[in-house]
Amino acid sequence: MLAIVSAGIAPGLALLSYFYLRDKFQKEPIISFVFKIFMFGALLVFPLMFIQYVIQLELGVTSHFIKAFLLSGLLEEFFKWFILIYLVLHNIHFKTHYEGIVYGVSVSLGFATAENILFLVANGVELAVGRAVLPVSSHALFGVIMGFYLGKGKFSFYQRKRRLWLILSLLIPFLLHGTYDVIILTQKHWGFYMVPFMIFLWWLGLRKVKQANTAVI
């Protein structure tokens, strides 16, 4: 069990450390607040699993597109986004554009880490590497993009643009997450599609990191 928990936690903490240390301006936000957001993300797993189970059971959902975009993409990204809006957006610790990325990654990796541990407990630690490369890293990158647009909204001087950035902070991760799940659920040889998709996702995420670190608002 210790090996499973360690394998489940390690990729999330490694990715969180990576994005935390990419902040070129200051070693902010404080680690305790980042950890708090990480834990809120982890706690999302249990109510979301219940909601997804009830919706699928009651409505008899069989469509892969509905599962990918509604049960997975929309529900998971919305609740992560809600935590950021409710706990982070107006918090005094949110001081720079890049910190939006740190918080977005924190909540996403908290969720991904808890989900990863549960998956490895059920299916075996031998799947840990594949989980780290795909689901955990993809959640981190969804969080990067969510946090990037959250930062743009936080520091925008114009109310209309602020609303647009905050909408995009949910809409774009939702569409990317849904696309990720559609590839896995609908493609027999999904690896051929997943490799270019993940390359694109990493390119987009690292581009947002660079933009936030150079204060491109």
VODREN-807484 format. One line per 5 residues: number of its first residue (from 0); their letters; for each residue x, y, z of N, C-alpha, C. Coordinates in pm, 1 decimal, padded with zeros to 6 digits, m for minus. Layout:
NUM = a = X,Y,Z,X,Y,Z,X,Y,Z; ...
//
This chain:
0 = mlaiv = 00082.0,m00121.0,00000.0,00000.0,00000.0,00000.0,00086.2,00127.2,00000.0; 00195.3,00124.9,00075.0,00285.6,00239.4,00078.8,00342.1,00269.3,m00060.1; 00375.4,00163.7,m00135.1,00428.1,00182.0,m00270.2,00322.5,00245.6,m00361.2; 00198.1,00203.6,m00345.9,00090.7,00258.0,m00428.7,00067.9,00404.9,m00397.5; 00062.3,00437.8,m00268.6,00040.3,00576.7,m00229.0,00156.5,00664.3,m00276.1
5 = sagia = 00279.0,00615.2,m00260.1,00396.6,00691.6,m00303.6,00395.0,00713.8,m00454.4; 00362.8,00606.8,m00529.9,00356.5,00617.9,m00675.8,00243.6,00709.8,m00719.5; 00136.6,00712.7,m00641.0,00024.0,00798.9,m00674.6,00050.6,00945.8,m00647.8; 00126.6,00973.6,m00542.5,00153.5,01111.6,m00502.6,00269.6,01172.7,m00580.2; 00372.2,01093.8,m00609.1,00498.4,01146.4,m00662.6,00483.7,01232.2,m00788.4
10 = pglal = 00411.6,01187.5,m00892.0,00405.8,01271.0,m01012.5,00336.3,01404.5,m00990.1; 00232.3,01405.8,m00907.0,00162.3,01530.3,m00878.6,00250.8,01630.1,m00806.9; 00324.2,01583.7,m00705.9,00413.6,01672.4,m00632.1,00529.5,01719.7,m00719.2; 00579.3,01631.2,m00805.8,00689.6,01669.4,m00894.7,00645.0,01778.9,m00991.5; 00528.2,01763.3,m01050.9,00478.5,01863.7,m01144.8,00443.6,01994.7,m01074.4
15 = lsyfy = 00385.9,01984.6,m00954.5,00354.7,02105.2,m00878.4,00483.1,02181.6,m00844.8; 00586.0,02110.2,m00803.4,00715.4,02173.6,m00773.9,00773.4,02239.7,m00897.8; 00761.1,02172.2,m01011.0,00815.6,02225.9,m01135.5,00751.8,02360.2,m01169.6; 00619.2,02366.2,m01166.7,00552.6,02490.6,m01204.1,00566.5,02597.3,m01096.0; 00573.4,02556.1,m00972.0,00594.8,02651.6,m00862.9,00729.3,02720.8,m00878.0
20 = lrdkf = 00829.8,02644.8,m00912.9,00965.5,02700.1,m00923.1,00990.4,02774.8,m01053.1; 00895.0,02771.6,m01144.9,00910.4,02848.0,m01269.9,00878.1,02995.8,m01252.0; 00830.5,03035.0,m01135.0,00800.2,03175.1,m01108.5,00929.5,03255.9,m01107.4; 00944.7,03345.2,m01203.0,01069.1,03422.0,m01216.5,01071.9,03547.9,m01131.2; 00955.4,03587.1,m01079.2,00950.2,03713.1,m01006.5,00979.1,03697.2,m00858.0
25 = qkepi = 00918.6,03598.5,m00794.9,00937.7,03578.1,m00652.8,00887.8,03438.7,m00617.7; 00937.4,03388.0,m00506.7,00891.8,03256.5,m00464.3,00761.9,03270.5,m00385.8; 00663.0,03316.9,m00454.1,00528.1,03329.5,m00402.8,00438.7,03246.7,m00494.0; 00321.8,03207.9,m00453.4,00258.6,03233.4,m00325.5,00313.1,03144.3,m00214.3; 00273.0,03170.7,m00090.7,00324.2,03092.7,00021.1,00282.8,02946.8,00007.5
30 = isfvf = 00372.8,02858.9,00048.4,00351.9,02715.8,00028.1,00227.5,02666.3,00100.6; 00199.7,02719.9,00219.2,00084.9,02671.9,00295.5,m00046.3,02695.9,00222.4; m00057.3,02810.2,00153.2,m00180.6,02837.6,00079.3,m00189.1,02751.6,m00046.6; m00075.9,02729.3,m00111.7,m00072.8,02639.3,m00227.3,m00116.9,02499.1,m00184.8; m00066.9,02452.4,m00072.5,m00104.0,02319.4,m00022.3,m00253.4,02314.3,00011.1
35 = kifmf = m00306.6,02421.9,00065.1,m00450.1,02426.6,00096.1,m00533.3,02408.2,m00030.6; m00496.5,02477.6,m00137.2,m00569.4,02464.7,m00263.6,m00551.8,02324.3,m00321.4; m00431.4,02268.1,m00306.6,m00404.6,02130.7,m00349.3,m00500.0,02034.0,m00278.7; m00517.3,02051.1,m00147.7,m00603.1,01961.1,m00070.2,m00750.6,01978.2,m00107.6; m00793.2,02100.9,m00135.0,m00930.7,02120.9,m00180.7,m00953.7,02048.6,m00313.0
40 = gallv = m00854.0,02052.2,m00400.6,m00864.4,01978.5,m00525.8,m00876.2,01829.1,m00502.8; m00797.8,01778.1,m00408.0,m00802.7,01635.1,m00376.8,m00940.0,01595.3,m00323.0; m00998.0,01679.3,m00238.9,m01128.3,01647.9,m00179.3,m01241.4,01649.3,m00281.1; m01219.0,01713.9,m00395.8,m01321.6,01716.2,m00500.5,m01350.9,01577.8,m00557.0; m01252.5,01488.7,m00550.7,m01265.8,01358.6,m00616.3,m01389.9,01283.7,m00568.2
45 = fplmf = m01415.5,01284.1,m00439.0,m01521.4,01200.3,m00383.5,m01662.0,01250.0,m00419.0; m01694.8,01377.0,m00400.2,m01827.9,01420.8,m00446.5,m01845.2,01411.0,m00597.4; m01737.1,01435.9,m00673.6,m01748.0,01426.5,m00818.8,m01771.6,01282.7,m00864.3; m01703.9,01187.9,m00801.7,m01728.9,01047.7,m00835.5,m01874.6,01011.6,m00809.9; m01929.7,01060.9,m00700.2,m02069.9,01032.9,m00666.2,m02163.8,01097.0,m00768.2
50 = iqyvi = m02139.5,01225.1,m00801.3,m02224.2,01294.5,m00898.3,m02218.2,01226.6,m01034.5; m02099.5,01189.4,m01078.0,m02084.2,01123.0,m01207.1,m02155.7,00988.8,m01208.8; m02145.9,00915.6,m01098.3,m02213.0,00785.8,m01088.5,m02364.4,00801.9,m01094.8; m02418.3,00898.3,m01020.6,m02563.1,00919.5,m01017.1,m02615.5,00961.9,m01153.7; m02546.6,01056.0,m01218.7,m02590.6,01102.2,m01351.4,m02589.5,00987.3,m01451.6
55 = qlelg = m02482.0,00908.9,m01449.8,m02471.1,00798.9,m01544.9,m02576.6,00691.5,m01516.1; m02603.5,00667.0,m01387.7,m02701.5,00564.6,m01350.5,m02843.7,00609.0,m01381.1; m02877.1,00732.0,m01342.3,m03014.0,00780.7,m01357.6,m03049.6,00810.7,m01503.1; m02955.3,00866.4,m01576.8,m02984.4,00904.8,m01715.1,m02945.9,00798.1,m01816.1; m02875.2,00693.1,m01769.5,m02833.5,00587.1,m01860.4,m02743.7,00637.4,m01971.7
60 = vtshf = m02648.3,00720.1,m01937.7,m02560.8,00781.4,m02037.9,m02472.1,00675.6,m02102.7; m02478.4,00666.6,m02234.2,m02394.5,00572.7,m02308.7,m02305.9,00642.6,m02412.1; m02339.5,00765.2,m02446.1,m02263.2,00839.1,m02547.2,m02124.2,00872.2,m02495.0; m02022.6,00839.1,m02573.6,m01886.1,00871.3,m02534.7,m01863.7,01022.2,m02530.0; m01930.7,01095.2,m02617.0,m01913.1,01239.8,m02619.9,m01972.9,01304.6,m02495.4
65 = ikafl = m02087.3,01255.6,m02452.0,m02147.8,01308.9,m02329.1,m02061.0,01274.3,m02208.8; m02011.0,01151.9,m02204.8,m01922.9,01112.7,m02094.6,m01797.3,01199.8,m02091.9; m01741.3,01222.6,m02211.0,m01615.9,01297.2,m02218.4,m01634.5,01444.2,m02184.8; m01734.6,01507.4,m02245.7,m01749.2,01651.9,m02231.0,m01836.1,01693.7,m02112.3; m01934.4,01612.1,m02075.5,m02021.3,01648.9,m01963.3,m01974.1,01587.1,m01832.6
70 = lsgll = m01969.5,01454.1,m01827.9,m01938.9,01386.0,m01701.9,m01794.7,01406.1,m01657.6; m01705.3,01421.8,m01752.2,m01564.3,01438.5,m01717.1,m01520.6,01583.4,m01734.7; m01517.9,01631.0,m01857.0,m01464.0,01763.4,m01885.6,m01534.0,01875.9,m01812.0; m01665.9,01887.3,m01826.8,m01737.1,02000.7,m01768.6,m01742.3,01992.3,m01616.8; m01783.5,01878.3,m01563.4,m01797.3,01866.6,m01418.7,m01664.8,01888.1,m01346.6
75 = eeffk = m01560.2,01820.7,m01392.2,m01432.0,01829.8,m01322.6,m01371.3,01969.2,m01334.4; m01373.3,02025.9,m01453.5,m01313.1,02158.2,m01470.7,m01396.9,02266.3,m01402.9; m01529.1,02250.7,m01402.7,m01612.4,02350.8,m01335.8,m01584.0,02355.8,m01186.4; m01576.9,02242.1,m01121.0,m01555.9,02242.6,m00976.7,m01416.4,02291.6,m00940.2; m01317.1,02259.3,m01022.3,m01183.2,02315.2,m00998.2,m01185.8,02467.2,m01016.7
80 = wfili = m01252.3,02512.0,m01122.2,m01266.5,02654.6,m01149.9,m01339.8,02725.0,m01036.3; m01444.1,02661.8,m00983.8,m01522.9,02721.4,m00875.1,m01436.3,02743.9,m00751.3; m01351.0,02648.5,m00718.8,m01260.8,02665.1,m00605.2,m01169.0,02784.7,m00626.7; m01116.2,02798.6,m00748.0,m01027.8,02911.2,m00776.6,m01102.1,03044.4,m00767.9; m01223.8,03049.2,m00818.5,m01302.3,03172.3,m00813.0,m01336.7,03206.1,m00668.2
85 = ylvlh = m01375.8,03106.2,m00592.5,m01426.1,03129.1,m00455.8,m01314.1,03153.6,m00355.0; m01203.7,03079.5,m00367.0,m01098.3,03086.2,m00265.3,m00975.2,03166.4,m00306.4; m00951.5,03180.8,m00436.7,m00823.8,03235.8,m00482.6,m00836.5,03373.9,m00544.1; m00937.7,03395.7,m00627.7,m00942.2,03514.9,m00712.0,m00921.8,03644.9,m00634.3; m00986.4,03657.4,m00518.1,m00976.9,03780.9,m00441.0,m00891.0,03765.5,m00315.8
90 = nihfk = m00813.2,03658.8,m00311.2,m00729.6,03635.3,m00194.1,m00607.2,03726.7,m00193.9; m00564.7,03768.6,m00075.7,m00451.8,03860.8,m00064.4,m00320.5,03797.9,m00110.4; m00312.8,03664.9,m00114.0,m00190.1,03597.5,m00156.6,m00173.8,03596.3,m00308.6; m00278.1,03633.1,m00381.6,m00275.5,03632.5,m00528.1,m00223.7,03768.2,m00574.2; m00092.1,03776.3,m00602.5,m00027.5,03906.0,m00625.2,00027.4,03925.3,m00765.7
95 = thyeg = 00050.8,03817.7,m00839.4,00106.9,03831.2,m00973.8,00031.8,03740.9,m01070.6; 00046.0,03773.6,m01198.7,m00019.2,03695.3,m01303.1,00022.9,03547.3,m01295.4; 00151.3,03521.5,m01277.6,00198.1,03382.9,m01278.0,00138.7,03301.4,m01163.4; 00107.0,03365.1,m01052.4,00050.8,03290.7,m00939.7,m00082.9,03226.7,m00974.0; m00153.9,03282.8,m01072.7,m00275.3,03217.2,m01120.0,m00244.8,03077.0,m01170.5
100 = ivygv = m00131.8,03062.5,m01240.5,m00090.1,02931.1,m01289.6,m00057.6,02837.8,m01173.1; 00012.5,02889.6,m01072.9,00045.7,02806.3,m00956.6,m00080.8,02753.4,m00889.7; m00179.6,02840.6,m00870.3,m00303.8,02796.6,m00806.3,m00384.7,02703.4,m00895.9; m00387.6,02731.6,m01026.0,m00457.7,02642.4,m01117.8,m00396.9,02503.3,m01119.3; m00264.3,02497.9,m01121.1,m00194.6,02369.2,m01116.3,m00219.5,02299.9,m00983.2
105 = svslg = m00222.8,02376.4,m00874.7,m00242.1,02318.2,m00741.6,m00375.3,02245.4,m00730.4; m00483.8,02313.6,m00768.9,m00614.6,02250.2,m00755.6,m00627.9,02132.2,m00851.1; m00572.1,02145.0,m00971.8,m00580.6,02036.8,m01069.8,m00500.1,01914.8,m01026.4; m00380.1,01938.5,m00974.2,m00296.2,01826.4,m00932.0,m00344.7,01764.9,m00801.6; m00410.3,01843.0,m00717.0,m00473.3,01783.0,m00599.9,m00578.1,01681.7,m00641.9
110 = fatae = m00661.8,01722.5,m00737.0,m00763.7,01632.0,m00790.6,m00699.1,01510.8,m00857.5; m00601.3,01536.0,m00944.6,m00537.8,01427.7,m01019.8,m00465.6,01329.7,m00927.9; m00404.2,01380.4,m00820.3,m00330.6,01293.9,m00729.2,m00423.8,01200.2,m00653.4; m00533.9,01254.4,m00600.8,m00630.3,01169.5,m00529.9,m00690.6,01065.9,m00624.5; m00725.0,01109.4,m00745.6,m00779.7,01018.2,m00845.9,m00677.8,00910.8,m00882.1
115 = nilfl = m00552.2,00950.2,m00892.3,m00446.0,00857.2,m00928.1,m00427.0,00749.7,m00821.8; m00428.8,00789.4,m00695.4,m00413.3,00692.7,m00586.7,m00527.1,00590.5,m00589.8; m00650.1,00639.0,m00605.3,m00765.2,00547.6,m00609.7,m00754.2,00451.5,m00727.7; m00709.1,00502.7,m00841.8,m00694.9,00417.4,m00960.4,m00588.9,00310.3,m00937.5; m00475.8,00347.9,m00881.0,m00367.9,00251.6,m00859.6,m00405.3,00148.5,m00754.0
120 = vangv = m00480.6,00187.6,m00653.9,m00529.0,00092.2,m00554.6,m00616.8,m00013.1,m00621.7; m00700.4,00031.1,m00714.4,m00793.6,m00060.3,m00781.2,m00727.8,m00143.3,m00890.8; m00624.1,m00088.3,m00956.8,m00571.6,m00153.3,m01076.9,m00425.8,m00195.8,m01070.8; m00352.8,m00151.7,m00969.6,m00214.8,m00198.2,m00956.2,m00112.3,m00090.5,m00983.1; m00001.8,m00098.6,m00910.0,00102.3,00002.8,m00916.8,00179.5,m00002.7,m01048.9
125 = elavg = 00169.4,m00112.6,m01122.3,00242.7,m00125.0,m01248.7,00194.0,m00025.5,m01354.1; 00077.9,00035.7,m01331.4,00025.1,00134.7,m01425.3,00066.6,00276.6,m01389.2; 00150.7,00292.0,m01289.3,00184.3,00424.2,m01236.5,00251.9,00513.6,m01340.2; 00341.7,00458.2,m01420.8,00415.1,00540.0,m01517.5,00319.5,00596.7,m01623.0; 00233.7,00512.7,m01676.4,00137.0,00558.9,m01775.8,00043.2,00663.8,m01719.9
130 = ravlp = 00002.1,00645.3,m01594.8,m00084.1,00744.7,m01530.0,m00012.6,00878.5,m01513.5; 00115.3,00874.0,m01480.6,00191.7,00997.6,m01462.0,00207.4,01072.6,m01593.6; 00231.1,00997.8,m01701.6,00256.4,01059.8,m01831.9,00129.8,01121.0,m01890.6; 00015.0,01053.9,m01870.5,m00106.9,01102.0,m01934.9,m00204.0,01172.9,m01840.0; m00280.5,01102.5,m01755.8,m00382.8,01175.5,m01679.5,m00327.5,01282.5,m01585.8
135 = vssha = m00221.8,01250.8,m01512.4,m00171.7,01347.5,m01414.9,m00113.3,01470.3,m01484.6; m00030.7,01448.6,m01586.8,00029.0,01563.2,m01656.0,m00075.8,01643.2,m01733.2; m00177.0,01575.7,m01787.3,m00280.7,01650.6,m01859.5,m00360.2,01738.5,m01763.5; m00392.2,01686.9,m01644.5,m00461.0,01769.7,m01545.1,m00375.9,01890.8,m01507.8; m00245.9,01870.4,m01493.3,m00156.2,01982.0,m01461.0,m00163.1,02088.8,m01569.3
140 = lfgvi = m00164.9,02047.2,m01694.8,m00166.1,02142.5,m01805.5,m00301.9,02210.7,m01820.6; m00410.1,02138.5,m01791.7,m00540.7,02204.4,m01786.9,m00538.1,02313.0,m01679.7; m00471.6,02282.6,m01567.2,m00460.9,02379.8,m01459.4,m00376.4,02499.9,m01497.3; m00270.3,02477.5,m01573.3,m00187.0,02588.3,m01621.9,m00271.3,02685.8,m01702.8; m00349.6,02630.8,m01794.3,m00429.4,02715.7,m01883.4,m00541.2,02785.7,m01806.5
145 = mgfyl = m00605.9,02712.2,m01715.0,m00708.2,02773.2,m01631.5,m00649.5,02887.5,m01548.5; m00534.5,02861.4,m01487.2,m00471.9,02962.6,m01403.5,m00420.6,03081.7,m01481.9; m00375.1,03057.7,m01604.5,m00327.9,03167.8,m01689.4,m00439.1,03268.4,m01714.3; m00556.8,03218.4,m01754.3,m00667.7,03309.2,m01782.0,m00727.7,03366.7,m01654.2; m00718.5,03293.0,m01544.6,m00759.0,03347.6,m01415.3,m00671.9,03468.8,m01380.8
150 = gkgkf = m00541.1,03456.8,m01405.0,m00450.4,03568.7,m01380.8,m00481.7,03687.9,m01468.4; m00515.1,03663.7,m01594.6,m00551.8,03773.3,m01684.6,m00677.4,03844.1,m01634.2; m00772.9,03764.3,m01585.5,m00894.2,03823.6,m01530.7,m00868.2,03901.2,m01403.4; m00783.1,03847.5,m01318.0,m00751.6,03912.1,m01190.4,m00691.3,04050.4,m01210.7; m00603.6,04064.1,m01307.6,m00528.0,04188.3,m01322.4,m00571.2,04272.6,m01442.3
155 = sfyqr = m00687.0,04240.2,m01499.0,m00740.5,04321.9,m01607.3,m00803.3,04449.5,m01550.1; m00781.7,04562.0,m01618.4,m00836.4,04689.6,m01573.7,m00980.4,04710.2,m01620.2; m01024.2,04629.1,m01714.6,m01155.9,04650.3,m01774.5,m01251.3,04538.7,m01734.3; m01368.0,04576.6,m01681.6,m01463.5,04479.5,m01629.3,m01509.3,04381.3,m01736.9; m01534.5,04433.3,m01857.7,m01582.5,04346.8,m01966.0,m01476.7,04243.1,m02002.8
160 = krrlw = m01350.6,04285.4,m02014.1,m01242.6,04191.3,m02043.5,m01222.1,04093.7,m01928.9; m01238.2,04141.1,m01805.7,m01222.8,04052.9,m01691.0,m01319.9,03936.9,m01698.5; m01445.6,03966.8,m01731.0,m01545.1,03859.7,m01744.2,m01507.3,03762.7,m01855.1; m01457.2,03815.3,m01966.4,m01416.5,03729.8,m02077.9,m01304.3,03636.1,m02035.7; m01200.7,03689.0,m01968.8,m01088.8,03603.6,m01926.2,m01135.6,03495.6,m01829.9
165 = lilsl = m01225.2,03530.9,m01738.2,m01272.4,03432.4,m01640.7,m01357.2,03323.8,m01707.7; m01433.9,03362.4,m01809.1,m01509.1,03262.1,m01885.9,m01413.1,03169.6,m01959.7; m01310.0,03227.6,m02022.1,m01212.0,03146.6,m02095.1,m01134.1,03055.6,m02000.5; m01117.2,03096.9,m01875.2,m01044.5,03013.9,m01779.4,m01117.6,02883.7,m01749.0; m01247.6,02881.4,m01774.0,m01323.8,02756.6,m01763.2,m01342.3,02691.0,m01899.3
170 = lipfl = m01376.4,02770.9,m02000.3,m01414.3,02715.9,m02131.1,m01299.7,02640.0,m02198.3; m01179.9,02697.0,m02200.9,m01070.1,02632.4,m02272.8,m01025.8,02502.5,m02205.8; m01003.2,02497.9,m02072.7,m00971.1,02368.7,m02009.8,m01081.5,02264.7,m02028.8; m01207.3,02308.5,m02023.5,m01319.0,02216.2,m02045.3,m01312.1,02153.0,m02184.5; m01288.3,02233.9,m02287.2,m01280.6,02180.6,m02423.1,m01160.2,02088.7,m02441.5
175 = lhgty = m01047.2,02125.7,m02383.9,m00927.2,02041.4,m02393.5,m00946.6,01910.6,m02318.5; m01005.4,01918.1,m02200.8,m01029.5,01797.7,m02121.1,m01126.3,01704.5,m02193.4; m01233.2,01761.6,m02247.5,m01328.7,01679.7,m02321.3,m01265.3,01613.6,m02441.8; m01179.4,01686.4,m02512.9,m01110.6,01630.6,m02629.0,m01019.3,01515.6,m02588.0; m00946.6,01534.2,m02478.5,m00859.6,01428.7,m02425.0,m00939.0,01300.7,m02400.8
180 = dviil = m01054.8,01314.0,m02334.0,m01134.9,01196.2,m02302.0,m01198.2,01133.5,m02425.7; m01237.3,01216.7,m02521.3,m01295.5,01163.1,m02645.4,m01193.8,01076.5,m02718.0; m01069.9,01121.4,m02721.7,m00965.0,01042.4,m02787.7,m00953.4,00904.9,m02723.5; m00950.4,00900.5,m02591.5,m00935.6,00772.7,m02521.5,m01058.8,00684.0,m02538.1; m01177.2,00744.9,m02534.9,m01301.1,00666.3,m02537.4,m01343.3,00621.2,m02675.9
185 = tqkhw = m01305.5,00695.4,m02779.8,m01360.2,00665.8,m02913.1,m01260.1,00609.0,m03011.9; m01131.4,00621.9,m02983.6,m01031.8,00578.9,m03081.6,m00970.6,00444.1,m03043.1; m00979.7,00348.6,m03135.7,m00924.1,00215.8,m03108.9,m00772.9,00224.3,m03087.8; m00706.0,00296.8,m03174.2,m00561.0,00317.5,m03160.6,m00538.2,00459.7,m03110.3; m00586.1,00483.3,m02987.5,m00588.8,00619.2,m02936.0,m00449.9,00679.6,m02918.2
190 = gfymv = m00347.2,00596.7,m02905.2,m00212.4,00649.0,m02887.8,m00165.3,00733.0,m03004.3; m00208.9,00699.0,m03126.9,m00168.6,00775.0,m03245.1,m00222.4,00918.7,m03241.1; m00336.5,00935.6,m03175.4,m00394.8,01068.4,m03163.5,m00348.3,01138.3,m03036.4; m00323.2,01058.8,m02932.2,m00288.1,01117.0,m02804.3,m00148.8,01180.3,m02804.6; m00054.8,01119.7,m02875.0,00081.3,01174.5,m02876.5,00083.8,01317.3,m02930.8
195 = pfmif = 00027.4,01344.0,m03050.3,00027.3,01483.7,m03097.7,m00056.1,01575.5,m03009.1; m00164.4,01522.2,m02952.4,m00246.4,01605.9,m02863.6,m00167.2,01647.9,m02740.6; m00091.9,01554.9,m02678.7,m00014.4,01586.6,m02559.9,00102.2,01680.4,m02593.3; 00162.1,01662.3,m02710.6,00267.9,01754.8,m02753.3,00211.1,01896.7,m02765.1; 00093.5,01907.6,m02826.8,00027.5,02037.0,m02838.6,m00005.0,02094.0,m02700.7
200 = lwwlg = m00054.6,02009.3,m02610.3,m00093.7,02054.2,m02477.1,00026.9,02106.4,m02399.1; 00140.2,02035.1,m02408.6,00261.7,02081.9,m02342.2,00311.8,02211.7,m02404.6; 00307.6,02219.0,m02537.2,00349.2,02343.5,m02604.2,00263.2,02460.3,m02557.7; 00131.1,02441.6,m02553.7,00040.0,02547.2,m02513.0,00062.2,02585.7,m02366.9; 00076.7,02484.2,m02280.8,00096.3,02511.6,m02139.7,00224.9,02587.8,m02113.4
205 = lrkvk = 00335.0,02545.7,m02173.6,00463.5,02613.5,m02152.6,00463.3,02753.1,m02214.8; 00388.4,02771.1,m02321.0,00375.0,02904.5,m02379.7,00302.5,02997.8,m02282.9; 00198.4,02947.1,m02216.4,00127.4,03027.4,m02117.5,00217.4,03059.0,m01998.8; 00300.3,02964.5,m01958.9,00395.3,02988.8,m01850.7,00488.0,03104.6,m01887.7; 00541.3,03100.3,m02008.9,00632.7,03206.4,m02054.4,00563.4,03340.2,m02060.1
210 = qanta = 00440.0,03342.1,m02113.0,00364.6,03467.2,m02122.5,00337.0,03525.8,m01984.7; 00295.2,03441.8,m01890.3,00266.3,03490.4,m01755.6,00392.3,03541.8,m01686.6; 00505.4,03476.6,m01712.6,00630.8,03517.0,m01649.3,00688.0,03644.5,m01708.7; 00639.4,03682.2,m01826.4,00683.7,03808.3,m01884.3,00573.5,03914.0,m01875.6; 00474.5,03882.4,m01791.0,00367.2,03978.4,m01760.6,00292.2,04023.8,m01884.3
215 = vi = 00264.7,03926.2,m01976.7,00182.8,03958.9,m02094.3,00038.2,03948.9,m02053.2; m00025.0,04060.3,m02023.3,m00162.4,04064.0,m01979.2,m00254.1,04101.4,m02095.5
//
